[in-house]
């Protein structure tokens, strides 16, 4: 519960100060229970109100921003669909072209810069928001995810960093359990956790036990396997997948807790280690992990970045989903092509494919050919029994929890929202340029 936002909303509605203090005190006591007195709650509420008043109505570049008219939830930001992809492309516009070897405008799994003749790869992943009450799982899966993003760039991970935020009423043990999950993956793969940050969400202003955080990774490479290297004539190879944070979340909140155990593995990372240790790596054009809105989302982003047409063949796809995971997805009517499977997707010339499959198999991981790349408009399509079907990403990834199924039905006009989001991004870019001009002239 964000008491600062509650206070601001009451102020905007014209609620009298004493009423705001009363309402805030009631809510604060409801969260804090018998750990504080009513006197303390009242004093705290009045302090919150004073701060809200002092910080409301400020104007100028340093205090105000251009609103888009759409909320994060309405636009699907973080939901790995068309809205999320559009928002990320606006971020790339604001950042602009840089000297990076692989920049954010290429929508790849990680960024890369040249340093001393090698490529330094950096990436960061946020923990799954619904794993707040399961810190070890949150830490485990976000660490595995960030390492995947380094590996698929053709890089060897060399360091991890962690950032963890817990709301004011969260038990301190959460940061320990989360860190244990991070360290378990790091130690298993020989990648040290070297730095990090621990904070409260919103400081004193956010009550409750919610946790959020991220894990970043740094890697080194001499051969990049970025999406822009994809070429017509390439084939798509995909490994088996049992999912990670998304599948664990779906299992927990849909009544399939036994499926969570299937997600605790290092198959993806070990397959990548085998590829990095072999000569076949130099023959690979691109790699990615099947996460962003499932194969629907990743195939779309790859086609956009490479400027090619990607054809995904469904014939073998279902056999690559771990059986218990697939049975759960089928039972819950969740589209397995639109949800994160945490499988490895490799794009390479057809003559290299047998060697890639052989190396991956040596790590004990199954892999099959699931599509190809051809000349044409940058799009992704699905071939089912030879019939070509639309394979573009949906507004949000497959709804994989009961709450998401409800949220998925609530949609505003996307074109209208896009116009507002684009306008807000343009305003942010203009502000950046104004501040840059000021800094350079001072």
Residue pairs with C-beta under 8 A, 6 or more apart in sequence:
1 27
1 31
1 206
1 207
1 208
2 202
2 205
2 206
2 207
3 24
3 27
3 28
3 45
3 48
3 205
3 206
3 207
4 48
4 51
4 52
4 202
4 205
4 206
6 23
6 24
6 27
7 20
7 24
7 48
7 49
7 52
8 52
8 56
10 19
10 20
10 23
11 20
11 49
11 52
11 53
11 56
15 23
17 49
20 45
20 49
21 42
21 45
21 46
21 49
22 45
24 41
24 44
24 45
24 48
24 49
25 38
25 41
25 42
25 44
25 45
27 207
28 36
28 41
28 44
28 45
28 207
29 36
29 38
29 41
31 169
31 207
31 208
32 41
32 169
32 207
36 44
48 205
58 64
61 431
61 434
61 435
65 424
65 427
65 428
65 431
66 423
66 424
66 427
66 428
67 420
67 424
68 75
68 417
68 420
68 421
68 423
68 424
69 417
69 420
70 412
70 417
70 420
70 421
72 78
73 407
74 410
74 412
74 417
75 83
75 84
75 86
75 87
75 417
75 421
76 82
76 83
76 84
76 395
76 396
77 83
77 84
77 87
78 84
78 129
79 395
79 396
79 397
80 291
80 292
80 293
80 294
80 297
80 340
80 393
80 396
80 397
81 293
81 297
81 393
81 394
81 395
81 396
81 397
82 392
82 393
82 394
82 395
82 414
83 395
83 396
83 414
83 417
84 292
84 293
84 396
85 107
85 292
85 293
85 297
85 300
85 301
85 393
86 418
86 421
87 421
88 107
89 107
90 421
90 422
90 425
91 104
91 425
92 103
92 104
92 105
92 107
93 425
93 429
94 425
94 428
94 429
94 432
95 103
95 104
95 105
96 105
96 429
97 103
97 105
98 104
99 113
100 111
100 112
100 113
101 112
101 113
101 114
101 119
101 224
102 108
102 110
102 111
102 112
102 153
102 224
102 226
102 228
103 111
104 111
106 226
106 227
106 228
106 305
107 227
107 301
107 304
107 305
108 153
108 226
108 227
108 228
108 288
108 305
109 123
109 148
109 149
109 152
109 153
109 288
109 289
110 121
110 122
110 123
110 149
110 150
110 152
110 153
110 155
110 219
111 121
111 122
111 123
112 119
112 120
112 121
112 122
112 153
112 155
112 221
112 224
112 226
113 119
113 120
113 122
114 120
117 222
118 220
118 221
118 222
119 153
119 155
119 220
119 221
119 222
119 224
120 218
120 219
120 220
121 150
121 153
121 155
121 217
121 218
121 219
121 220
121 221
122 216
122 217
122 218
122 219
123 146
123 149
123 150
123 153
123 216
123 217
124 146
124 214
124 215
124 216
124 217
125 142
125 145
125 146
125 149
125 214
125 215
125 216
126 142
126 212
126 213
126 214
127 138
127 139
127 141
127 142
127 178
127 211
127 212
127 213
127 214
127 215
127 245
128 138
128 141
128 142
128 245
128 246
128 248
128 249
129 212
130 249
130 252
130 253
130 401
131 137
131 138
131 141
131 245
131 248
131 249
132 138
132 209
132 210
132 211
132 212
133 209
134 248
134 252
135 173
135 174
135 175
135 176
135 177
135 178
135 181
135 211
136 177
136 178
136 180
136 181
136 184
137 181
137 245
137 248
137 260
138 178
138 181
138 211
138 213
138 245
139 162
139 177
139 178
139 179
139 180
139 181
139 182
139 183
139 184
139 215
140 181
140 182
140 184
140 185
140 264
141 181
141 244
141 245
141 248
141 263
142 182
142 213
142 214
142 215
142 245
143 160
143 181
143 182
143 184
143 185
143 186
143 215
144 185
144 244
144 266
144 268
144 269
144 342
145 215
145 244
145 245
145 289
145 291
145 342
146 160
146 214
146 215
146 216
146 217
147 157
147 160
147 185
147 189
147 191
147 217
147 269
148 268
148 269
148 272
148 289
148 291
148 342
148 344
149 217
149 289
150 156
150 157
150 217
150 218
150 219
151 157
151 219
151 268
151 269
151 272
151 273
151 276
151 287
152 225
152 272
152 287
152 288
152 289
152 344
153 219
153 221
153 224
153 225
153 226
153 287
154 221
154 223
154 224
154 225
154 276
154 281
154 284
154 287
155 219
155 220
155 221
155 276
156 219
156 220
156 221
156 276
157 189
157 191
157 217
157 218
157 219
158 191
158 218
158 219
158 220
159 191
159 192
159 193
159 194
159 217
159 218
160 182
160 186
160 191
160 192
160 193
160 194
160 215
160 216
160 217
160 218
161 193
161 194
161 195
161 196
161 215
161 216
161 217
161 218
162 178
162 179
162 182
162 193
162 195
162 196
162 197
162 213
162 214
162 215
162 216
163 196
163 197
163 198
163 199
163 213
163 214
163 215
163 216
164 174
164 175
164 178
164 179
164 196
164 197
164 198
164 199
164 211
164 213
165 198
165 199
165 200
165 201
165 211
165 212
165 213
166 172
166 174
166 175
166 200
166 201
166 209
166 210
166 211
167 200
167 201
167 202
167 206
167 207
167 208
167 209
167 210
167 211
168 200
168 201
168 202
168 203
168 204
168 206
168 207
168 208
169 207
169 208
169 209
170 208
170 209
170 210
170 211
171 209
174 209
174 211
175 198
178 211
178 213
179 193
182 193
182 215
183 193
185 266
185 269
186 192
186 193
188 266
189 266
189 269
189 273
191 217
200 206
201 210
201 211
201 212
223 281
223 282
225 281
225 284
225 285
225 286
225 287
226 286
227 286
227 288
227 301
227 302
227 305
227 306
228 286
228 305
228 306
229 285
229 286
229 306
230 285
230 286
230 302
230 305
230 306
230 308
230 310
230 347
230 373
231 285
231 306
231 308
231 349
231 373
232 308
232 309
232 373
232 374
232 375
233 349
233 350
233 372
233 373
233 374
234 285
234 347
234 348
234 349
234 350
234 372
234 373
235 347
235 348
235 349
235 350
235 353
235 369
235 371
235 372
235 373
236 310
236 312
236 345
236 346
236 347
236 369
236 370
236 371
236 372
236 373
237 345
237 346
237 347
237 348
237 353
237 356
237 357
237 360
237 367
237 368
237 369
237 370
238 290
238 295
238 317
238 320
238 343
238 344
238 345
238 346
238 367
238 368
238 370
239 267
239 268
239 271
239 320
239 343
239 344
239 360
239 365
239 366
239 367
240 267
240 320
240 321
240 322
240 343
240 365
240 366
240 367
241 268
241 290
241 320
241 321
241 322
241 325
241 341
241 342
241 343
241 344
242 262
242 263
242 265
242 267
242 321
242 322
242 325
242 341
242 342
243 250
243 262
243 263
243 322
243 325
243 339
243 340
243 341
243 342
244 263
244 291
244 340
244 342
245 263
245 340
246 291
246 339
246 340
246 397
246 400
247 259
247 262
247 263
247 325
247 328
247 339
247 340
247 341
247 342
247 400
248 259
248 260
248 263
249 400
249 401
250 256
250 259
250 328
250 329
250 332
250 334
250 339
250 400
250 401
251 257
251 258
251 259
251 260
251 263
251 328
252 260
253 401
253 402
253 403
254 328
254 332
254 400
254 401
254 402
256 328
256 331
258 324
259 324
259 325
259 328
262 322
262 324
262 325
263 325
263 342
267 363
267 364
267 365
268 289
268 342
268 343
268 344
268 365
270 363
270 364
270 365
271 344
271 360
271 363
271 365
271 367
272 287
272 344
273 363
274 359
274 360
274 362
274 363
275 281
275 284
275 287
275 346
275 356
275 359
275 360
278 355
278 359
280 352
280 355
280 356
280 359
283 348
283 349
283 352
283 355
283 356
284 346
284 347
284 348
284 352
284 356
285 347
285 348
285 349
286 302
286 306
286 346
286 347
287 344
287 345
287 346
287 347
288 298
288 302
288 345
289 298
289 342
289 343
289 344
289 345
290 298
290 340
290 341
290 342
290 343
290 344
290 345
291 298
291 340
291 341
291 342
292 298
292 301
292 340
292 397
293 300
293 338
293 339
293 340
293 393
293 394
293 396
293 397
294 335
294 336
294 337
294 338
294 339
294 340
294 341
294 397
294 398
295 312
295 317
295 337
295 338
295 341
295 345
296 337
296 338
296 380
296 391
296 392
296 393
296 394
297 338
297 393
297 397
298 345
299 310
299 312
299 371
299 380
299 391
300 379
300 380
300 391
300 392
300 393
302 310
302 347
302 380
303 309
303 310
303 378
303 379
303 380
304 378
306 373
306 378
307 378
308 373
308 374
308 375
308 376
308 378
309 373
309 374
309 375
309 376
309 377
309 378
309 379
309 380
309 381
310 371
310 372
310 373
310 379
310 380
310 381
311 371
311 372
311 373
311 374
311 380
311 381
311 382
311 383
311 388
312 370
312 371
312 380
312 381
312 382
312 383
312 391
313 370
313 371
313 372
313 382
313 383
314 337
314 382
314 383
314 384
315 385
316 368
316 369
316 370
317 336
317 337
317 370
318 326
318 336
319 368
320 341
320 343
320 366
320 368
320 370
321 329
321 336
321 341
325 341
326 336
328 334
329 335
329 336
329 339
330 336
332 400
334 398
334 399
334 400
335 398
336 398
337 382
337 391
337 398
338 393
338 394
338 397
338 398
339 397
339 398
339 400
340 397
344 360
344 365
344 367
345 370
346 356
346 367
347 373
348 356
353 369
356 367
357 367
357 368
360 366
360 367
361 367
371 383
379 392
380 391
380 392
381 388
381 389
381 390
381 391
382 388
382 389
382 390
382 391
383 389
395 411
395 414
396 404
396 407
396 408
399 405
399 407
399 408
